[in-house]
Amino acid sequence: KDILYSVLQKTIRPVWAVRGLHKSAVEVLKRPAPEDTVTASFGKFISEVKPQHLSSVVLHRSKRMVLDSIGVGVIGSTTDVFELALQHCQHMYAPDDISSVYGRRGTRLSPTLAAFVNGVATHSMDFDDTWHPATHPSGAVLPAVLALSDMMSANSKPSGLDFLLAFNIGVEIQGRLMRFSNEANNIPKRFHPPSVVGTMGSAAACARLLSLDPSQCSHALAIATSLSGAPMANAATQSKPLHIGNASRLGLEAALLASRGLEASSLVLDAVTGVAGFNAFYEDYVPQPLKLPNDDSHMFLLEEQDMAFKRFPAHLGMHWVADAAASVHKVLVGFGPGTVSPAQVQDILLRVPKSKYINRPFPDSEHEARHSFQFNACSALLDGEVTVQSFTPAALRRPDLLALLSRVRMEHPQDNPANFNSMYGEVQVTLVGGDILKGHCDTFYGHWRNPLTNESLRKKFRNNAGAVLPSEKVERLIDVVEELDRLGDCRALLSQLQ
Amino acid sequence: ALLKGHTASFGKFISEVKPQHLSSVVLHRSKRMVLDSIGVGVIGSTTDVFELALQHCQHMYAPDDISSVYGRRGTRLSPTLAAFVNGVATHSMDFDDTWHPATHPSGAVLPAVLALSDMMSANSKPSGLDLLLAFNIGVEIQGRLMRFSNEAHNIPKRFHPPTVVGTMGSAAACARLLSLDPSQCSHALAIATSLSGAPMANAATQSKPLHIGNASRLGLEAALLASRGLEASSLVLDAVTGVAGFNAFYEDYVPQPLELPNDDGHMFLLEEQDMGFKRFPAHLGMHWVADAAASVHKILVGFGPGTVSPAQVQDILLRVPKSKYINRPFPDSEYEARHSFQFNACSALLDGEVTVQSFTPAALRRPDLLALLSHVRMEHPQDNPANFNSMYGEVQVTLVGGDILKGHCDTFYGHWRNPLTNESLRKKFRNNAGAVLPSEKVERLIDVVEELDRLGDCRALLSQLQ
């Protein structure tokens, strides 16, 4: 390369004086030094950030994420879509005994396949965590990090702190990337965010766990970019969980290929005119370099922006209308015989953000129901809450529910943006007698502004994990995750997942 | 506006089109594609990136004995992994076929179809005609999808087309081979959509071949998941406002339904639009400037001592379409060199041709070549669009004495307007496949592919690939 540049300088200078050199050659000279690119800054961060840069707040919050994600993944192992994904992997590949599958004692797969099925499990019920800007960060990262840890040899298993640091890197990269675009702040229309930033987060986390150098970390991100980007149309279908499963799997794969020396674009995160990189997934895109921490600390985004955990398995937006409807239910039940009957109800008006994705007046599948303002409002109105059981086939077909659904109208007030940080949910029920009851929810319990207490989080975990695992394992998992940053060896965690 | 029914029409076509709908022109052209693709894949098995991909698969998964790997006797992998490595091989040297609108159709489809055929049980192996029909379905779906967008006609800027339509083509071909019903075929396409779309930045890097490898692999995977009953969006190809489906990959997108053939026949796009085959392993655009520069070389060599020397040359002006992707004044890797107007023009000027050997590490560093590269200027005339159907390449060399020599190429030999003869195609195949396989296998492959639509059992093809 030096030779080429000196030739260029020797011949170009006089030539410039004689005739105008074409712009493209000039642009070559102006190309940023490799170390100054956004892509390189990300690679450097991933490779060089240290455990001591994790503040106590970040340690605490990320351990809550790990616990919730495992619980959601374990109960997700009871779903049909998980079973389908698992059987596909077991039949289309030779038997392998490396990485554990959530909730299935004795079942192991090749690492990327375990990351895949565990990711599918995690997102299978739409019960996993949600961040702002919107994505589901843990499901894309944790399965990959677990699978990779299972793969690593006995004498080089990561410590609990290594593991937790890799996990946090995977989350941090997702948050940083989403901040490159204003578009990312609203409920998405084009690409499903977990399939865009989730794959990148998984690649980052795995690159760190594999101890790749900064350049290899950058290439892991670049390779992952080619494996990112699933359109929104498949969300609210049976395939949605595969978006997280694939984010996890393909990010791990990207890191593994980078560890073998595969190279891709070294400008993938930078905005190069005429050749799209990661910005292909966004309409507006302004990248910023990721500064390496100085000795004091690095402000992980998780410190500024906490995570939301769901109380029931449905799209985050549902939680606002559910809480609003539940308050109306309480009032109604106070009035009458203790249950709510459709006969009492004349009209239900929902004031919610405008989003086609979660506006489904008559959902005809479990997946659609989890993405329906109408369904969740009516369920909460009837039952006082929405739970795992609200989405069973029988529950979906309840005559009382269908009757209520037929009375729902929607309004999309201007002041109610499709944005998890600013939206609200309002349920206005007009009773047959003429009375009007109104419930309004600005911040549901579980939102980052009103986080689940540790007790509520553990209760959710016990309900989830306890549906599959014996209670000793459930309790041991709670303890191990609580101690994760002090664990000498992450096998104490790996051994409790099935 | 909500336009419905396109997704369903595609599913129906994939499931119900019949072998008799393949005209003799389409049979002939698609067999040429199969032969060329195998040859390119076999020589591709000698590349570093192929070796890396193969080792990754062999180490990260348990050993499996199902589907053959190109050029490696005795090496087999799980089906999706074989599709992956064979796809990587196919695109590893940028030597594979190119269509209009631009994509590399065969590398995304053939490896998946071969891997799947290897997987199918002995008593239900596809016939040669089944395989060829599935292959053509995979190509057809790619062509139909690209016609949904005007953007697709120009050299791409956002997503690398093989990763957008190639994955869909692979899913379609495999869905057909798996005999999925129309609804399952539609779902295969929808599942594949979530696995499509790699940005252009990674093209002209070592990772580019993985785009084709993954298109093949993930399309096959989508079809396999659909065969297990997985469902996705039934409107994925339709343009639904507010929720992007396949149109996420395009700025302008106008879907059309795919009509099921009536008894008269179905006009496969391959009949209206032939394929381009490359004569040397580089981006298609390079072939114009190479042919133009080669004609200048001929004249120069006519003048002098039989070789071209940089000392003779004062200035080289290239008049080419404007495309950042293939404008690389000083490529510093093999991958970049395959995507550099400047490099290919200068190579052809020096040597009279561009060949496989033009991209070796030694060739990349030749002092004569570097000297010529420093004399190159570029112009992007208005009448030269970045479009494989309409572009031209012009090379104007100003000699030290003042003489100006000009070469101009509108249609290189191998372009669909001036297709390689069968003899030239076989010569390319023999050079490629013969670099790895014994000559008996090379000749048997030529014969088997020629007879493919008449083969009772595709094993005669499957057994010759390594």
Interface residues (C-beta under 8 A of the other chain):
Chain A: K1 I3 L4 V7 L8 T11 I12 L21 H22 S24 A25 V28 V81 L84 A85 Q87 H88 M92 Y93 A94 P95 D96 S110 P111 T112 L113 K189 R190 F191 H192 S195 A222 I223 T225 S226 L227 S228 G229 A230 P231 M232 A233 N234 T237 Q238 S239 L242 H243 N246 E253 L256 L257 R260 G261 L262 E263 A264 S265 L267 V268 V272 T273 G274 V275 A276 G277 F278 N279 A280 F281 S355 K356 Y357
Chain B: V49 L52 A53 Q55 H56 M60 Y61 A62 P63 D64 S78 P79 T80 L81 K157 R158 F159 H160 T163 A190 I191 T193 S194 L195 S196 G197 A198 P199 M200 A201 N202 T205 Q206 S207 L210 H211 N214 E221 L224 L225 R228 G229 L230 E231 A232 S233 L235 V236 V240 T241 G242 V243 A244 G245 F246 N247 A248 F249 S323 K324 Y325 N327 P329 F330 D332 L370 A371 S374 H375 R377 M378 E379
